[in-house]
Amino acid sequence: MERFKVKLQLNGEAVELDVNPSETLLETLRDRLELTGAKDGCGLGACGSCTVLLNGLPTRSCIVLTAELDGSEVSTIESLADGTKPAPVQESFMEKGAVQCGFCTPGMILTAKGLLDRNSRPTKEEIIRSISSNLCRCTGYKKIVEAVEAASSTETPKT
C-alpha cells in the first residue's frame, strides 16, 4: 500500500509521519502518537468528542485524513496546560463543574478555545451556537456555557 510523508506542527512541535492514505487524524493521534485526549465517539464526525484544533479551527479528527494535513498545525487537549497549570478555559470548566463523566470534555474545551481565540467576548448565543454540535449526555450544557462565559473576557473566573 502506498504511504504518504506528512510534516505538521503538532502541539507546537514539528512532526514527520509516514501514513496510510486512509488513516484518520484520530487514529494517528491515539494509536500512533499515544495522544488519547481526543476520544473515539461516533466515528462519523457527529458527536465532537474527537475535536482538535486544525489550523486554529475546531475540527473532527475522526473524519480528517492525516495524509491531507501536510503543512498543517494541529493542537490537541494535551497542548493546553502549561506544565501542571491548566489553561484558563480548562480551569473554568473545572470551577464551573462542566466536567462530569469527562468523555466530551476535551472536545468541548477545544471548541470553546477555538471560539475564544476568534472572539474573546462571545455572547451567550454565540457560545451556544459554537458548542451545539458537541454532544454531552451528562451536563445539560448549562454548566458548559457558564464555563465558556467565565473563560471569556466578559467574566473573570473566580480564583
N, C-alpha and C positions, 0 to 999 in steps of 0.2 A: 504494500500500500504506500502511496506517495505520502510524504511527510512535508510539513512546512516549517521553516525557521521563522520565528516571531520574536521581535525585540519590543519590549514595552517597559514602561515605568510602573512598577508595582509597589504601592505603599512607599513611594519616594526612592526606590532603588531600581537600577537598571537590571532587567532580567532577560535572558535569551532562552527560548524554549524551542524544542523540536516537537511539533504536534501533529496529530492525525487531522485530516480535513473535517471530520465530523465531531471532533472533541469540543464540548461546550466550555465556556469560561468557568462555569460552576464545577465541572469535572476537573479542569486544570487546577483550580484553586484548592478544592477539597482533596482530591485523590493524588495529585502530583506534588503540590506545594504545601500540603497539610495546613492550609488556612481554612478552618472549619466554621468561621463565623457566619458565612453565607449558608443558609440552610436549603436543603432539597425538599421543598414542599410539594408542589404540584407538577413540576417539570414542564409546565406549559406557559409560564410567564404570567399566570393569572393571580397568584397569591402574594407575591412580593417578598417572600421570605429569603430569596436568593439575591436581593438587591445589593449592588455595589455602585460606586461612582465611577462612571466611564467618561473620561474627559470632563469630569465635574458634574455630570448629569446622572441622576438615579437611573439604573439600568438593570433589567432582569438578566442575571448571568446564566440562567438555565436555557435561554434561547439565543444567546450570542455565541458564535463560533470563535474560538481562540485564534484560529488561523486568519481571521479577518481583522485582527487587532494590532497588526504590526504598526509601531509608532504611537500607540495609544497610551494613555495614562489610566491606571486602574487603582482605585482606593477601596480597601475593604474595611470592615469594622475594626480589624486588628490595628489599623493605622491611626486611629483617632486618639487613643490615650497617649499621654506624654509620660513614658515610663509607667509608674504606678498611679499617676494622676489622670483621672478620666477627663475627657474633653467636656466643655461646658454643656453640650447637648446631652451627653451621657449622664452627667451629674444631675441634670434637670429631670431626666427620665427616672432616675433613682429617687430623687427628692419628692417627686410628684406621685410615686407609686405606679408608674406606667410600664412596669416590667413584671407582669405576673408570671406566666409559665416561661417566658423568655424566647419562645420559638420565633416569633415575629419581630422581636426587639431589634436585632441588628439591621434588618431591612427597614424598619420604621425609623431608626436613628439615622441611617444613611439617607433616607428620603427626606427627613427633616433637615439634615445638614445640607443637602443639595438645595433645598428651598432657602434656607437661611443664608447660604453663600450667595445666592442670586438676589435675595430680598431680605435684608436684616430686620425689617419691620413688617412682616406679613400680617394681614388681617386674619381674624378667626376663620372667615370664609375661605381665604387663600390656603390656610393650613389644612382645613378640612378637605378642600379640593386636592391638595398635594398628596395627602396620605390616603385618599379614598380608594386607591387601587391596591393598597396593602391590607391584607386580611388579618384580623385579630379576633380570636374566639373568646378571649378572657376579659378584656377591659371595658368593652363597650365604647372605646375610643375617647371618652371624656377626659380621662387622665392623660392620654397621649396628647390630645390637643392642648391641655393645660401645660404639659411639659414643653411642648414646642413654643407656646406663648412665653413661658418662663425663660427659655433659652434665647428668645429673640430680644432685641434691644427695647421692646415695648414693656418688658417687665424684668426687673432684676431678680435673679434667683436668690433665694434665701441661703445663707451660708451657715 
